[in-house]
């Protein structure tokens, strides 16, 4: 396994990972519980999305308590730049200590190919049925539920 280091921070994509693509209002089942557990364990979280940061701040509502000021706008290859900015703010020099969760291969593959970030492909709301295949082919971690994400993350946080 490529990534064995402890995870100190987690970056989430917004739409399809936190928010269900099908309704654009409901959270992916179990996701708020995962966010609450990460917060309880004091693991910093960021939101990395193609949506402008001010729009995300409005959309997040009560979920802002999980991300504080760590909202970054960028899609595709630009997501890695957002993750690097988040790492700098936290003074994390080793990108393998950050997890990035996304449901869209076009977003997470460039991060996996161009960095040591611990990338997790996520079924999320299921918009991208080929996620699991892409992850298996590339050796990227994959989760189908928020509980599986939690298990992957907490094994790596040492908590």
C-alpha positions as CSV (number, residue, x, y, z in Angstrom):
1,X,0.0,0.0,0.0
2,X,1.4,3.4,-1.0
3,X,0.0,5.4,1.9
4,X,0.9,4.3,5.4
5,X,1.4,7.6,7.2
6,X,-1.0,9.1,9.7
7,X,-3.7,11.3,8.4
8,X,-3.9,14.7,10.1
9,X,-6.5,16.5,7.9
10,X,-9.2,15.6,5.5
11,X,-10.5,17.4,2.3
12,X,-13.9,16.7,0.9
13,X,-15.5,17.4,-2.4
14,X,-18.9,19.0,-2.0
15,X,-21.4,17.8,-4.6
16,X,-21.8,14.0,-4.7
17,X,-19.5,13.4,-1.8
18,X,-21.1,15.5,1.0
19,X,-24.3,16.5,-0.9
20,X,-26.4,14.0,-2.8
21,X,-26.4,14.8,-6.5
22,X,-30.0,13.6,-6.9
23,X,-31.5,16.2,-4.6
24,X,-28.8,18.9,-4.4
25,X,-30.1,19.5,-0.8
26,X,-29.7,16.3,1.2
27,X,-26.5,15.0,2.6
28,X,-25.1,11.6,1.5
29,X,-26.4,9.2,4.2
30,X,-24.1,9.0,7.2
31,X,-22.0,11.9,6.1
32,X,-22.9,14.3,8.9
33,X,-22.1,11.6,11.5
34,X,-18.6,11.2,9.9
35,X,-18.1,15.0,9.9
36,X,-19.1,15.1,13.6
37,X,-16.7,12.2,14.5
38,X,-13.8,13.9,12.7
39,X,-14.5,17.2,14.5
40,X,-14.7,15.4,17.8
41,X,-11.3,13.9,17.1
42,X,-10.0,17.4,16.2
43,X,-9.1,16.5,12.7
44,X,-9.2,19.7,10.5
45,X,-11.5,19.5,7.5
46,X,-11.6,21.4,4.2
47,X,-14.1,21.6,1.4
48,X,-12.7,21.7,-2.1
49,X,-15.2,22.3,-4.8
50,X,-15.6,23.8,-8.2
51,X,-18.2,26.1,-6.8
52,X,-17.1,29.6,-5.7
53,X,-16.1,29.8,-2.0
54,X,-18.8,32.4,-1.2
55,X,-21.5,30.3,-2.8
56,X,-20.4,27.3,-0.8
57,X,-20.4,29.3,2.4
58,X,-24.1,30.1,1.7
59,X,-25.0,26.6,0.8
60,X,-23.3,25.0,3.8
61,X,-25.5,26.6,6.4
62,X,-25.1,24.6,9.7
63,X,-22.3,22.5,8.1
64,X,-19.9,25.5,8.2
65,X,-19.1,24.5,11.8
66,X,-17.1,21.6,10.3
67,X,-15.0,23.5,7.9
68,X,-14.5,27.0,9.4
69,X,-12.5,29.1,6.9
70,X,-11.2,26.1,5.0
71,X,-13.4,26.4,1.9
72,X,-11.5,26.3,-1.5
73,X,-12.7,26.7,-5.0
74,X,-11.2,24.7,-7.8
75,X,-12.1,21.8,-10.1
76,X,-10.2,19.0,-11.8
77,X,-6.4,19.5,-11.6
78,X,-6.9,22.7,-9.6
79,X,-8.1,20.6,-6.6
80,X,-4.5,19.7,-5.8
81,X,-3.6,23.3,-5.6
82,X,-6.5,23.8,-3.1
83,X,-5.3,20.8,-1.1
84,X,-1.7,22.3,-1.0
85,X,-3.1,25.7,0.2
86,X,-5.0,23.9,3.0
87,X,-1.8,22.0,3.9
88,X,0.2,25.2,4.1
89,X,-2.4,26.8,6.3
90,X,-2.1,23.8,8.7
91,X,1.7,23.8,8.3
92,X,1.6,20.2,7.0
93,X,4.6,19.7,4.8
94,X,3.9,16.0,4.0
95,X,0.9,15.8,1.7
96,X,0.6,12.1,2.4
97,X,-0.8,13.2,5.8
98,X,-3.9,14.6,4.1
99,X,-6.8,12.6,2.8
100,X,-8.9,13.8,-0.2
101,X,-12.4,12.3,-0.8
102,X,-14.2,12.8,-4.1
103,X,-16.7,10.8,-6.2
104,X,-15.6,12.0,-9.6
105,X,-12.6,10.3,-11.1
106,X,-11.7,13.4,-13.2
107,X,-11.1,15.2,-10.0
108,X,-9.4,12.6,-7.8
109,X,-7.2,10.9,-10.4
110,X,-5.0,14.0,-11.1
111,X,-4.5,14.4,-7.3
112,X,-3.5,10.7,-7.0
113,X,-1.2,10.9,-10.0
114,X,0.5,14.2,-9.1
115,X,0.9,14.0,-5.3
116,X,1.3,11.8,-2.2
117,X,-2.2,12.8,-0.9
118,X,-4.2,9.8,0.4
119,X,-7.0,9.8,-2.2
120,X,-10.2,7.9,-1.5
121,X,-12.7,7.4,-4.4
122,X,-16.2,7.5,-3.0
123,X,-19.4,6.1,-4.4
124,X,-21.2,9.1,-2.8
125,X,-24.5,9.6,-4.4
126,X,-23.7,7.2,-7.2
127,X,-23.5,9.6,-10.2
128,X,-20.3,8.1,-11.4
129,X,-20.7,4.3,-11.6
130,X,-17.2,3.7,-12.9
131,X,-15.5,5.1,-9.7
132,X,-14.9,1.7,-8.2
133,X,-13.3,0.4,-11.4
134,X,-11.1,3.4,-11.7
135,X,-10.0,3.0,-8.1
136,X,-9.2,-0.7,-8.4
137,X,-7.3,-0.1,-11.7
138,X,-5.2,2.6,-10.1
139,X,-4.7,1.2,-6.6
140,X,-6.7,4.1,-5.0
141,X,-8.7,3.5,-1.8
142,X,-12.4,3.2,-2.4
143,X,-15.5,3.4,-0.1
144,X,-19.2,2.9,-0.9
145,X,-20.6,4.3,2.4
146,X,-19.8,7.0,4.9
147,X,-19.1,4.3,7.4
148,X,-16.5,2.7,5.1
149,X,-14.9,6.2,4.7
150,X,-14.8,6.5,8.5
151,X,-13.1,3.1,8.8
152,X,-10.5,4.0,6.2
153,X,-9.8,7.4,7.8
154,X,-9.7,6.3,11.4
155,X,-7.3,3.5,10.6
156,X,-5.0,6.1,9.3
157,X,-5.5,8.8,12.0
158,X,-4.3,6.5,14.8
159,X,-7.4,7.2,16.8
